[in-house]
Amino acid sequence: MEIPESEIFKTIFYEHYPVVRRKLAALVRDESAADDLAQEVFLRLYRNPPDDPAALGAWLHRVLTRIGYDYLDKKARERRLQNKQEQLYDASESPPSGEEIIISKLDQEDVHIWLNELPERDRQALLLRYSGYSYVEIAGELGVRPPVVGTLLHRATEKLRQNATKAIPQTK
């Protein structure tokens, strides 16, 4: 009389499950995950058994190792994603304080004053650039050739920087 396949599988399961589960628990360091992963190992055994029944131990070890490492990789990806989400959430969570708003407004007023001290063309060039205009678009607005815009912006930035350093008192 031949033993049914389900009985053979049941025998293999009861014989090898404790070892497979113990190795997975040592690998992933999580008892409940080791239970789930051990079940996955035996599910794979049931669905796709090894060609050589004599190599069952090695097959189980190879499969449990792969499943364990896949689980650890997945957990590492989840941790990285969670850390990124926490960083984004922390950065966008706190609204600016009253002091930060006032300082920002004062900074904006200072920049407007410094911009007004620049020649008209320099002021326009900087405002257009920081409004998102391309060099070609700035050249069209100012009536200059596109290759000149980079030099114009550089000089305007330097003049703005000089105005700012003159206005900020130097402390020693």
Secondary structure as GFF3:
##gff-version 3
##sequence-region A 1 172
A	DSSP	alpha_helix	5	28	.	.	.	ID=ss1
A	DSSP	alpha_helix	31	47	.	.	.	ID=ss2
A	DSSP	three_ten_helix	53	55	.	.	.	ID=ss3
A	DSSP	alpha_helix	56	93	.	.	.	ID=ss4
A	DSSP	alpha_helix	98	116	.	.	.	ID=ss5
A	DSSP	alpha_helix	120	129	.	.	.	ID=ss6
A	DSSP	alpha_helix	135	142	.	.	.	ID=ss7
A	DSSP	alpha_helix	146	167	.	.	.	ID=ss8
###
